[in-house]
Amino acid sequence: MSDTIAAFFAAWGETDDTARKRTLERILAPHFTYADPMGSERIAGAAAMSDFLHGFTAKTPDAGVRVVRVDAHHRFARVAVDFLRDADTTMMRGQYFIDTDEDGRLTLAVGFSGMGAPE
């Protein structure tokens, strides 16, 4: 599971549309759904996710995502990530909840800004 999660977040920094789409088609289940805290609706499928990430890299071509921590059980994962600028400057930390199928492909990824610390 950790290899699939690493590939998913590496795709956020991939500027080659064809390479990014191939990666996503390999690691995402056909019924994959994504929800982003900055988005207005859910995203379904590898092609739509690739389009979403194209927009991300177009707006911030020097950005990327680094996986900070993965906690996993029963094919679910809670993932902490840093959104980076210039490969090493952290802009923001976020948290994702991920579900995978029996083949290890992502079926669901839901992102949240921040870590949800109590106020």
VENGITA-V427115 format. One record per pair of residues at least 24 apart in sequence whose ideal C-beta (glycine too) atoms are under 8 Angstrom apart, sorted by the first residue. I is the first residue (numbers start at 1). J is the second residue. D is the distance in Angstrom with one decimal. If there is no record, write none. Layout:
BEGIN
i=I j=J d=D
i=I j=J d=D
END
This chain:
BEGIN
i=1 j=70 d=7.8
i=1 j=72 d=5.7
i=1 j=75 d=7.3
i=1 j=77 d=6.2
i=1 j=100 d=5.8
i=1 j=104 d=5.7
i=2 j=70 d=5.7
i=2 j=72 d=7.5
i=4 j=100 d=6.8
i=4 j=104 d=5.3
i=4 j=105 d=6.8
i=4 j=106 d=6.3
i=5 j=67 d=6.5
i=5 j=70 d=5.9
i=5 j=77 d=6.1
i=5 j=79 d=5.9
i=5 j=98 d=6.5
i=5 j=106 d=7.8
i=6 j=67 d=6.0
i=8 j=98 d=7.9
i=8 j=106 d=6.1
i=8 j=109 d=7.0
i=9 j=65 d=4.4
i=9 j=66 d=7.5
i=9 j=67 d=5.4
i=9 j=79 d=7.7
i=9 j=81 d=5.9
i=10 j=65 d=7.7
i=11 j=50 d=7.9
i=11 j=53 d=6.0
i=12 j=53 d=5.9
i=12 j=56 d=6.2
i=12 j=57 d=7.6
i=12 j=63 d=7.5
i=12 j=64 d=6.3
i=12 j=65 d=4.2
i=13 j=57 d=7.1
i=13 j=63 d=6.7
i=13 j=64 d=3.4
i=13 j=65 d=6.5
i=14 j=53 d=7.3
i=14 j=57 d=7.2
i=15 j=57 d=5.2
i=15 j=61 d=6.5
i=17 j=50 d=6.9
i=17 j=54 d=5.8
i=20 j=50 d=5.4
i=20 j=53 d=6.0
i=20 j=54 d=7.5
i=21 j=46 d=6.7
i=21 j=47 d=6.9
i=21 j=50 d=4.3
i=24 j=49 d=5.5
i=24 j=50 d=5.3
i=24 j=53 d=7.9
i=27 j=105 d=5.9
i=27 j=106 d=6.1
i=28 j=105 d=5.9
i=28 j=106 d=5.2
i=29 j=100 d=7.9
i=29 j=101 d=4.9
i=29 j=103 d=7.7
i=29 j=105 d=4.2
i=29 j=106 d=6.4
i=29 j=107 d=4.6
i=31 j=107 d=6.3
i=32 j=105 d=7.6
i=32 j=106 d=5.8
i=32 j=107 d=5.9
i=32 j=108 d=7.1
i=32 j=109 d=7.7
i=33 j=107 d=7.3
i=33 j=108 d=5.2
i=33 j=109 d=7.8
i=34 j=108 d=7.7
i=34 j=109 d=4.9
i=34 j=110 d=7.6
i=34 j=111 d=7.8
i=35 j=109 d=7.6
i=35 j=110 d=4.7
i=35 j=111 d=6.8
i=36 j=111 d=5.2
i=37 j=94 d=7.7
i=37 j=111 d=5.6
i=37 j=112 d=5.7
i=37 j=113 d=4.9
i=38 j=113 d=7.8
i=60 j=85 d=6.9
i=62 j=86 d=5.3
i=62 j=87 d=7.5
i=63 j=91 d=7.4
i=68 j=93 d=7.1
i=75 j=99 d=6.5
i=75 j=100 d=4.7
i=75 j=101 d=7.4
i=75 j=102 d=7.5
i=76 j=100 d=7.7
i=80 j=115 d=6.8
END
